[in-house]
Amino acid sequence: MTIDNFPESPEGLTAASVAAPLPRITLFTMFRLGLFQMGLGVLSLLTLGVLNQVMISELRIPGTIAAGTIAMYQFVAPARIWLGQMSDAKPIRGYHRTGYIWTGMVLQAICLFLAVQVVWQLGTSVVGGWSMQSTLWTGLLALMFALYGLCISASSTPFTALLVDVSDEDNRSKLVGIVWAMLMVGIVVGAIVGQRMLLGTTPETLQPIVNRLFLVFPLAVLGLCILATLGIEKKYSRYALRSVAVEREDQITLGRALRVLTASRQTAIFFSFLLVMTISLFLQQPVLEPFAREVFGMTLAESAGINKYWGYGILGGIAITGFLIVPRFGKQRTAKLGCLLTAACFLLVVLSGFTQNQGLLKLAVLLFGVSSGVLTNSAVSLMLDLTAAETAGTFVGAWGLAQALAQASATVAGGALLDLGRQLFQQPFWAFSLVFLCEAMGMLLAFALLRRVNVQEFRTSAKKAIAAVLENQLD
């Protein structure tokens, strides 16, 4: 598929203009690029804030099936390596990034809307019990979300590469920080707007209202994508001027990732901590909104809106971590504190369900966002500090790929735990509480693993071990 209205191809630039120094991106341009990530935040709300509860609480599709099909868009993460290489080697109309970004976003809007139509068919097929027709619709839905994931990767992977192309070493971290923060803003904005659009939803109006939501939001995100990237590559990209390719995080294969992350005893311990932490954080992804629906009796709009409290919290948590907590306690102690705070928040979520207090639930979700911000910020900062500069890109890339697959596994596991809870307990409260209690125990395990990380040993052994892995791959 091709997209018209691209700016003039850069291949016509003269040698003199290529040799001239390119302008540096401004703060305004950084925030403009962040609009793309803001759009991805909105999309994440659609799949894991609205569609999950429609499937689980409204259509009564088993949690394992609902979470498993949605998680397919995360399981295709390894394809980003091929997509990144495609954007490097085969530019579209002379542009290495922009064409892929726009095409991917157009296709994701189509795939997401079609996936919702399959959801309605699956919901109809399970009314009289599970059948062969239900299985076929499930397989098609999983395929649709896998295609959706490929479209997202086709857009987000070249976008990540574009961030490298348009920045320099001294401003890249600032750019990435702004863009990542805009992702959180997107989740908050999506939750607020989505809540308004879902007001007044009834069983009779559910399908048309959700269809409209899944039509308007992806088109709005496509508009943000174009606004964020139009003309950026032509004006700022340093790709053609760099004779040596800059090592990017999206070019790490799964096999290489596992070898890097288990290169030494300390890297294996730290990787285990990050893995357990990620899974424990994201088990709640497919079940939090259905929990609000079934235990508190919230409407679809109200339960979708609780995501804004998480967004507020994580933005606040990131801010106080960088300016107040880490300078006082250090990164490792802050990460330990984050583990304990997050475990306490999951217990507070359970307590809110036990007392049927909606205000307490919103407070628990807000505090969960704060503790998530504290934990993820300190853990990632610790990871960057522990890794030698020459291997940082490889280590972060390896973790990025492993994290995507860990999130996908956590989404499926969360749905499976909910189904197990429904089998064990008659009341929905206890079924959902099983998921949250498992998350609390997982955070305590992450805390125990982090206590075994020896910073000095990591710094002395990990550098040599990771370097050895990379050397063996070059041989």
N, C-alpha and C positions, 0 to 999 in steps of 0.2 A: 504494500500500500504506500502511495506517495502522498506528500502533503505539499500544497502549493504555498505561495506567498512567503517563501524563504527570502531573507536578505541576500544581496548579491554574493556570489561565491567568492571565497577568499583566494581561490587558486589564481585569480587574475592580478594579485598584488605584484608590484614590481620589486626587483631586488633591493632597491633603495628603501622602499617602504618596509620590507621585511627586516632590513638591517636596523631600521630606526627603533628606538626603545618603545615598548608598548606601555600604555598608561596603566597605572595601578588601580585596582578596584577601590571604590570609595565605600564608606560606611552605608550610604544609601543603597549602593549596588548589592552589598552583602545582605541587607534586609530584603531587597528585591528578590535575590536568589532564594531567600528563605521562604518566599511564597510557595515555592514548589513543595518543600517539606511540610508547610502548613496544609497543603492539599492532601498530602499522604496521611496526615493526622486525621483529617476529616474522613478519608476512606477507611481508616482503621476503625473509626467509630461505627461506620455502616456495617462492617462485617462482624466485629466483635462487641458491638454495643447495641445493635438493633436486630440484625438477622439471627444472631445466636438465640436471643430470647423469643423471637417469633417462632423459630423452629422447635425450641425446647418447651416453652410455656404455652404457646398458642396452638401449634400444630401437633404437639405431643410426640415429636420425633425423638427417639432415644438419644441421650446426651452423647454417647460414644459416636453415633452416626453423625449427629449435628456437628460436634467438635471435630471429628475426623475429616469430614468433607471440607469444612472451612479451613482446617490446618493445611490442606494440600497446597495452598498458595505460599505457605512458608517452607514446605518440604522440597519445593523446586529451587530453593536457594542456590544449590551448586551450579545451576545453569547460568548464574551471573558471570562466571568465569568466561564461558563461551561468548556471552553477549558483550562483555567488556572487550574481548579480543576482536569481536566483529566491529565494534565502533572504532577501535584502533586501526584496523586494517582496511575497512571498506566504508569510506565516508559516503554520505548521501548528499549529492549535489555540492560536493566539496567540504561538507561539514561533518566532522567526526562525531559530534555529540547531539547537536540540535535536532537533526532528523530522527534519530532513534528516540530521543526524549518525547518529541511530539507524537510520533507514530505509536509508541508504547502507550501513551496516555489516551489516545483515541480508541485504541483496541481494548484497553482496560474498561473504559466506559461501556463499550458494547458487551464485553464478557460479563461484567457485573450485573447489568440489567437482564441478560439472558439467564444468568445463574439464578436470579430471583424467580424467574418464570418456572424454572425447573423445581425450585423449592415448593411452589404452589402445587405442582403436579405430584411431588413426593408426599406432601401433606394430604392430598386427596386420596392417594393410594394406600395410606396406612390407617384410614378411618375404620375399615372393617378388619384390621389385623394386617400383619406383615405378609407380603406375597412376593411372587417372582417379579411382578411389576414394580413393587417397591424397591427391590434389589437393583433392577435396571435403572430406575430413576436415581438411586443412590450413586451408582457407578457414573452416570452422566453428570450428576452434580459434582462429584469428585473431579471429574475431567474438566468441568467448567472452571472450578476454582484453581486447578493446576494451570489452565490456560491464563486465567486472571493473574496468577502469580508470575507466569512468564512475561506477561505484558507489563506488570509492575517492575520486574527486574530489567526488562528491555528499556524502561524509562529511567529507573532510579540508578542503575549501574553506570550508564553513560553520564548521568547527572553527577554522581560521585566523582567520576573521572574529570568532569568539567570543573569541579571545585579545585582539583589539583591543577588543571590546565591554566586557570585564570588567576591563581594565587602564587605567592612566593613563600619561602620558608618563614619569613618574619611576620606574615599576616595570615597564614593558613589556619593556625589554631583558632584565631579570632573568628575567621569566616565559618569554620566548622561549628564553633560554639554558638554563634548566632543562628545558623541554619538549624541546628539541633533544637535550640530553644523554640524556634518557630514551629517545629513539629508538635511540641506540647501546646502551643497556642492554638494550633489547628484542632487538636482534640477538644479543647475548651470551647472554641467557637462552634465546632460541629455539634457538641453536646447541647449548647444553648439553642442553636438554630433548629437542630433536629427535634428537640423537645417541643418547640413551638409548632413545627410542622406536624407532629404526631398528636397534638392536642385533640381530644374529642374522638379518638379512635375507638371503634366498636367492632365486634366480630364481623358485622356486615360491611363496615367500611375499611377493614384492615388491609385487604389486598390493594384497592385503588390508592390508598394513602401511602402505603409502603412502596408501591410501584412509582408513585410520583417522587417520593424521597430518593429512590435509587435511579431516577432519571435526572432530577435537578442537581443533586450533589455531584455526581461524576462530571456533568457538563460544567458546573461551576469550577470544579477542580481542574478541568482541562483549560478553562480560561485563565486560572491562576498560573498554570504551567507555562502557557504562552507568554503571559505578562512577565513571568519570572525570568525567562530565558531569551526572549526576542532580542537579537542583536548582541547578546553578551559574548558569544563565541567569537564573532567577527572582530569585536573591539578589543577583547582582553586575552584571548587564548594564546598561550605560549607553546602550544603543542608542537608547531612546526619549527620552532626555534631550538627545541631541546634535542640535541643529538643523541643523548642517552635517555632512555625511557625512565621516568620517575616511578619508583616502586609504589604500586598502589595496593590498597588493602583488598580490592575486589579481584585480584589475580591469583589468589591462593587456592589450590585444589584441596579437596577434602583429605586425601591421603597425606599431603604435605602438612596440612593443618594438624592432623593427629600426631605426626612425627615431631612437629615443633612443640606442641603443647605437652608432650610427654617426654621431652628430650632429656630431662634430669629429674631427680627425686623432687626437688623443689618446684619445678615447673608443673610436674604431675599433681602435686598437692594443691598448688594455686589454681590449676585448671579444674581440679575436682571441686574446689570451693566455688569458682565462678559458675560451674555447671549446676551444682546443687542450688546455688543462690538463684540462678536464672529460672530453673524449673519451679522452685518454691515461689518465686514472684508471680509466675504466669499460670499456675494451676487454676487460679480464679478467673482467667480470661473468659471462658465460655459460660461461667455459672453465676457471676456476681449479679448481673441484671435479672436473670431468671429467679435468683434468690429474692431480690426486691419484689418481683412480681408475685411469686407464690407464697412467700412467708409474710410479707407486709401488705399484700394486696394493692401494690402500686399499679398505676396505669402504664401502658407502654411508653407514653411520653415521659412520665415521672421517672421510671426506671432507666430510660436512656439518658435522662438529664443528670443522674448521679455521677456520670463520668466527668462532669465539669469540676466537681469537688476534688476528684483525683488529680485533674490537670492543675487546678490552683495549688494543690499541695505539693506536687512534684516540682513546679516552678519555684515555689518558696523553699523547698528542701534543697534544691540545687544552689540557690542563692545563699542561704545561711551556711551551707556546707563550705563553700569556697571562701566566704568572708569571715565566718565566726568559728565554726567547729574545727575544721582542719588546722587552721593556724594555732589553735589552742591545744588540741589533742593529738594531732598527727593523722596521717591517712589510714594507717592500719587500725589504730584504736577507734577512729571514726567509723570505719567499715564494720568493726565488731559491734559498735553501738547501733549502727544501722540494722544489723541482723537482729539484735534483741528488740529494737523498737518495732521492726516489721512483724516479728513474731507476736508481740503484744497487740499490735493492730488487728491481726487475724483473730486473736482471742476476743478483742473488743467487738469485731463483726459478729462473732458467735453470740456474745452477750446481748448485742442489740436485737438479734433475732429471738433470743430467749425472752427478752422483756417487751418485744413488739414495739420498740421505740424508734420511730423513723428518724428523729433528730439525732439519736445516738448512732444510727447507721451512717448518716451523712457525715457526722463527726469522725467516725471510724474510717470512712473512705478518704476524707480530707487528711487525716493523720497518716493513713497508709500511703497517700501520695507524698507527704513530707518525708516519711521514713524511706520510701523508695528513692526519692531524690538524694537523700543523705547517703544511702547505701550504694546506689549505682555510681554517683559522682565520685565518692571516695574509692570505691573498688576499681573503677577504670583509671583514676588518677594514680592509684597505687600500682596498677599494672604497667602504666607508662613509665613510672619512676623505676620500677624494678628491672625493666628491660633496657638493654644497651641501645644506644641511639641507632647503631647500624643495623640492628635487627628489630627495631620497634615496629616498622611497617609490616614485616612478616608476622610478628607475634600478634599484633592487633588484627591483621587480616585473618589470621588463623582463628582467633577468637571470634571475630565477626561472623565467620561461616558457621562455627560450632554453635554460637549463640542463636543463630537463625533456626538451626535444626533443633536446638534445645527448646526454644519457644514453641515450635511446632509440636514437639513431643509433649510438652507441658499442656498444650491446648487439648490434645487427644486424651491425655491422662486425666485432666480435669473432668472431661465429659464421662470418661469411664468410671471415675470415682463417684460421680453423681449417680450413675446407673447402679453401681454397687450399693450406694447408700439407699436408693429406692428399694432395692431388693431386701436390705437388712432391716430397714425401719419403715414404719407405716406413715410417719409424719414427715412432710417435706423439710421441716426445720432441721431434723437430725441428718437427713440425707445430704443437705447442703453443708451442714456443720462438719461432716466428715472431710470434705474437701478443704475447708479452712483450717481444721485441726492438723491435717497432713501438712499444709503449708507452714504452720507454726513449728511443727516438729522439724521440717526441712530447714527452716531458718536457724534453729538451734544446732542442727548438724553442720550447716555452713559456718556458724560461729566456731564450732569445735575444730573444723578443718583450718579456718583462718588462724587459729591459735598455733597451729603447727607450722605456719609459714615463717621461716627464718630469713629476715631481710638480708642479712650479711651473706648467708650461704647462697641465697638466690642470686645475689649480684655477682658472686665469685664463680658459681657453677653454671648458671643458666646461659651466660654469654658464650662460654666455650661450647656448651652442649648444643645450643641453637646454631652456632656457627658451624659446628661439625655436621649437623643435619644439612645445612645449606651447601656445604662443600661436597658432601656425598651426592647431592642431587646434580651438582655441576659436573661431576666426574662421569 
